[in-house]
């Protein structure tokens, strides 16, 4: 039985050998004829986590740590200009957005491409749904105009939601310096395996999603042991306060599968009040 193969025909997704409708979240291999005047240079490429190092030795771990599953790519050419286009599947929107934020140049503006994107003279990238799309331009020079044309065309054919991960909206924007997905050791604590962390003028906030409420409860117990002397706090399903020599005054809570809270490093802010407000925004996961 032949396996259907996805083709990009005139900017429209189609399936060959079978005529079966494509899965809603299945992405095509980027095609060079998507933008007029461009043609393919060389063969298509495909990598998974096991062999990604063959393509980007030294940088592969930066992808794998965010849950990288597969990359499909092609090099497109127009005259003397080449664009190296790679589409990576990270399995879910949180991971793809995490990959995006790890690449963002904070000195440059972002653009609303997919969930979010950024275009600089020789590079463009954006996240949409579970996918992270990036383009590298050669030779040196300002390729901004062509990169904008390509990202607009690719965004149209790439499946996935353009809505930001819902968790981001739970963190207050006031006095926030940054907000990103930390792929491991949130707050520098190995027990907090992966989650969002926000840096504020006065400290940090975090949110970790565990597999089950029971595993989240186990995390809470391990955190109590790590911090030593703790005081209960009446927030969500369970919560405690503690003081750490590196993180400052903490409040950590559990709400269903989520473990979150604040670590305050300056005077004048109450980690319990902040954590209570944060917990109030959390929508319990199934």
C-alpha positions as CSV (number, residue, x, y, z in Angstrom):
1,X,0.0,0.0,0.0
2,X,1.6,3.3,-1.1
3,X,2.0,6.1,1.4
4,X,0.4,9.5,0.4
5,X,2.9,12.2,-0.3
6,X,2.1,15.9,0.3
7,X,2.7,18.2,-2.7
8,X,2.5,22.0,-3.0
9,X,0.8,22.9,-6.3
10,X,0.3,26.6,-7.1
11,X,0.3,27.4,-3.3
12,X,-2.5,24.8,-2.6
13,X,-1.9,21.7,-0.5
14,X,-2.8,18.4,-2.3
15,X,-2.2,14.7,-1.7
16,X,-0.7,12.4,-4.3
17,X,-1.2,8.6,-4.5
18,X,-4.4,8.1,-2.7
19,X,-6.6,11.2,-2.9
20,X,-7.1,11.2,0.9
21,X,-7.5,14.6,2.6
22,X,-4.4,15.8,4.4
23,X,-4.3,15.9,8.1
24,X,-5.1,19.4,9.4
25,X,-1.8,19.8,11.1
26,X,0.4,18.3,8.4
27,X,2.8,20.8,6.9
28,X,4.2,20.7,3.3
29,X,7.8,20.7,2.4
30,X,8.6,24.3,1.5
31,X,8.4,24.8,-2.3
32,X,10.6,27.3,-4.2
33,X,7.9,28.1,-6.7
34,X,5.7,29.5,-4.0
35,X,7.2,32.9,-4.8
36,X,7.6,33.8,-8.5
37,X,11.1,34.0,-9.9
38,X,12.7,31.5,-7.5
39,X,13.8,28.0,-8.3
40,X,15.1,25.0,-6.3
41,X,18.9,24.6,-5.8
42,X,19.9,21.1,-4.9
43,X,17.7,18.5,-3.3
44,X,15.2,18.7,-0.5
45,X,16.5,17.8,3.0
46,X,14.9,16.0,5.9
47,X,16.2,15.5,9.4
48,X,15.0,14.1,12.7
49,X,16.4,14.5,16.2
50,X,18.7,11.5,15.8
51,X,20.6,12.9,12.8
52,X,20.0,16.7,13.0
53,X,23.6,17.1,14.1
54,X,24.7,16.1,10.6
55,X,23.1,19.3,9.3
56,X,23.9,21.7,12.1
57,X,26.7,20.2,14.2
58,X,27.0,22.3,17.4
59,X,23.5,23.8,17.1
60,X,21.3,20.7,17.1
61,X,21.0,20.5,20.9
62,X,19.4,24.0,20.8
63,X,16.6,22.4,18.8
64,X,16.3,19.1,20.5
65,X,16.0,20.6,24.0
66,X,12.7,22.3,22.9
67,X,11.2,19.0,21.7
68,X,12.3,19.0,18.1
69,X,10.7,16.2,16.1
70,X,11.5,16.7,12.4
71,X,12.9,19.3,9.9
72,X,12.1,19.6,6.2
73,X,14.0,22.0,4.1
74,X,15.0,23.3,0.7
75,X,17.3,25.9,-0.7
76,X,15.8,28.4,-3.2
77,X,17.7,30.6,-5.6
78,X,17.0,33.8,-7.6
79,X,19.9,35.1,-9.5
80,X,22.9,35.2,-7.1
81,X,20.7,35.1,-4.0
82,X,20.0,31.9,-2.1
83,X,17.5,31.4,0.7
84,X,17.9,28.4,3.0
85,X,14.4,27.5,4.2
86,X,13.9,25.1,7.0
87,X,10.6,24.0,8.6
88,X,10.8,22.3,12.0
89,X,8.0,20.4,13.7
90,X,8.1,20.7,17.5
91,X,4.9,18.8,18.3
92,X,3.0,21.6,20.1
93,X,2.6,25.4,20.0
94,X,4.4,25.9,23.4
95,X,7.5,24.2,22.1
96,X,7.5,26.0,18.8
97,X,7.0,29.3,20.5
98,X,9.8,28.5,22.9
99,X,12.1,27.9,19.9
100,X,11.0,31.2,18.5
101,X,11.7,33.2,21.7
102,X,15.1,31.5,22.0
103,X,16.0,33.0,18.6
104,X,14.6,36.5,19.0
105,X,17.0,39.4,19.0
106,X,15.6,41.6,21.8
107,X,17.1,44.7,20.2
108,X,14.9,44.3,17.1
109,X,11.1,44.5,16.7
110,X,9.0,41.4,16.1
111,X,6.2,41.2,13.5
112,X,2.8,39.5,13.6
113,X,3.7,36.5,11.4
114,X,2.0,33.4,12.6
115,X,2.1,33.5,16.4
116,X,5.0,35.9,16.2
117,X,8.0,36.5,13.9
118,X,11.1,38.5,13.3
119,X,12.8,39.7,10.1
120,X,16.3,41.1,10.0
121,X,18.4,41.9,6.9
122,X,19.7,38.3,6.4
123,X,17.3,36.2,8.4
124,X,13.6,35.7,9.0
125,X,11.7,33.2,11.3
126,X,8.3,32.7,12.8
127,X,6.3,30.2,14.7
128,X,2.8,29.0,13.8
129,X,1.1,26.2,15.7
130,X,3.6,23.4,16.3
131,X,5.9,24.7,13.5
132,X,9.0,26.9,13.5
133,X,10.0,28.3,10.1
134,X,13.3,30.0,9.4
135,X,15.0,31.5,6.4
136,X,18.7,32.3,6.0
137,X,19.8,34.6,3.2
138,X,23.0,34.8,1.2
139,X,25.1,36.7,0.2
140,X,25.6,39.6,2.6
141,X,23.3,42.5,2.2
142,X,19.8,43.6,3.1
143,X,17.2,41.0,1.9
144,X,14.4,42.3,4.0
145,X,12.0,42.9,1.1
146,X,12.3,39.4,-0.2
147,X,12.2,37.9,3.2
148,X,8.9,39.7,3.9
149,X,7.5,38.3,0.6
150,X,8.6,34.8,1.5
151,X,7.3,34.8,5.1
152,X,3.9,36.1,3.9
153,X,3.6,33.3,1.4
154,X,4.8,30.6,3.7
155,X,2.5,31.7,6.5
156,X,-0.5,31.3,4.2
157,X,0.2,27.6,3.4
158,X,1.5,26.6,6.8
159,X,-1.1,25.0,9.0
160,X,-1.6,25.8,12.7
161,X,-3.0,28.5,14.9
162,X,-1.7,32.0,15.0
163,X,-2.9,32.5,18.6
164,X,-0.2,32.7,21.2
165,X,0.0,29.9,23.8
166,X,-2.8,30.6,26.3
167,X,-0.3,30.4,29.3
168,X,1.4,33.6,28.2
169,X,-1.7,35.7,29.0
170,X,-1.7,34.6,32.6
171,X,1.5,36.6,33.3
172,X,0.9,40.3,34.0
173,X,2.6,42.6,31.6
174,X,3.3,45.5,34.0
175,X,7.0,45.7,34.9
176,X,7.7,42.6,32.8
177,X,11.1,42.4,31.1
178,X,10.8,39.1,29.4
179,X,8.7,35.9,29.1
180,X,9.9,32.7,27.6
181,X,9.6,28.9,27.7
182,X,12.4,27.4,29.7
183,X,13.1,23.9,28.4
184,X,14.6,22.6,31.5
185,X,15.4,23.6,35.2
186,X,12.9,26.5,35.5
187,X,14.3,29.0,38.1
188,X,17.5,26.9,38.0
189,X,15.7,24.1,39.8
190,X,15.9,20.7,38.2
191,X,12.6,19.5,39.8
192,X,10.8,22.1,37.7
193,X,11.5,20.3,34.5
194,X,10.0,22.7,31.9
195,X,7.8,25.7,31.9
196,X,7.3,29.4,31.4
197,X,9.3,32.0,33.3
198,X,8.8,35.7,33.3
199,X,11.4,38.2,34.5
200,X,10.1,41.3,36.3
201,X,11.7,44.4,37.7
202,X,11.2,42.9,41.2
203,X,11.7,39.2,40.6
204,X,10.4,36.2,38.7
205,X,7.2,34.4,38.0
206,X,6.9,30.8,36.7
207,X,4.4,28.2,35.5
208,X,5.1,24.5,35.0
209,X,2.6,22.0,33.6
210,X,3.0,18.4,35.0
211,X,1.6,15.2,33.5
212,X,-1.0,14.7,36.3
213,X,-2.3,16.4,39.4
214,X,-0.5,13.6,41.4
215,X,2.9,14.3,39.7
216,X,2.4,18.0,40.3
217,X,1.7,17.2,44.0
218,X,5.0,15.2,44.1
219,X,6.8,18.3,42.7
220,X,5.3,20.4,45.5
221,X,6.5,17.9,48.1
222,X,10.0,17.8,46.6
223,X,10.1,21.6,46.6
224,X,9.1,21.8,50.2
225,X,12.0,19.5,51.0
226,X,14.4,21.5,48.9
227,X,13.5,24.9,50.6
228,X,13.4,23.4,54.1
229,X,11.4,25.6,56.4
230,X,8.1,26.5,54.6
231,X,4.8,28.1,55.7
232,X,1.4,27.1,54.2
233,X,-0.4,29.7,52.0
234,X,-4.1,29.5,51.2
235,X,-3.9,29.4,47.4
236,X,-5.6,27.0,44.9
237,X,-5.2,23.3,45.7
238,X,-2.1,23.9,47.9
239,X,0.6,26.4,48.4
240,X,3.6,27.4,50.6
241,X,5.9,30.3,51.3
242,X,9.7,30.0,51.7
243,X,12.9,32.0,51.6
244,X,15.9,31.1,49.5
245,X,19.3,32.7,49.6
246,X,19.4,33.0,45.8
247,X,15.8,33.4,44.8
248,X,14.6,35.5,47.7
249,X,11.1,35.4,49.1
250,X,9.0,32.7,47.4
251,X,5.4,31.6,47.1
252,X,4.6,28.4,45.2
253,X,1.2,27.0,44.5
254,X,-0.4,24.0,42.8
255,X,-3.6,24.2,40.8
256,X,-4.5,20.9,39.2
257,X,-1.5,19.9,37.0
258,X,0.1,23.4,37.2
259,X,2.8,24.4,39.6
260,X,3.5,28.2,39.6
261,X,4.4,31.1,41.7
262,X,6.8,34.0,42.3
263,X,10.3,34.6,43.6
264,X,10.7,38.2,44.8
265,X,14.1,39.7,45.0
266,X,13.2,43.3,46.1
267,X,11.2,44.8,49.0
268,X,7.7,46.2,48.6
269,X,6.2,43.3,46.7
270,X,4.2,40.4,48.2
271,X,4.8,37.0,46.6
272,X,1.6,35.6,48.2
273,X,-0.6,38.3,46.7
274,X,1.1,38.0,43.3
275,X,0.8,34.2,43.3
276,X,-2.9,34.3,44.3
277,X,-3.6,36.6,41.4
278,X,-1.6,34.4,39.0
279,X,-3.4,31.3,40.3
280,X,-6.7,33.0,39.6
281,X,-5.9,33.2,35.9
282,X,-4.9,29.5,35.6
283,X,-7.3,27.4,33.6
284,X,-6.9,23.8,34.9
285,X,-5.7,21.3,32.3
286,X,-7.6,18.1,31.7
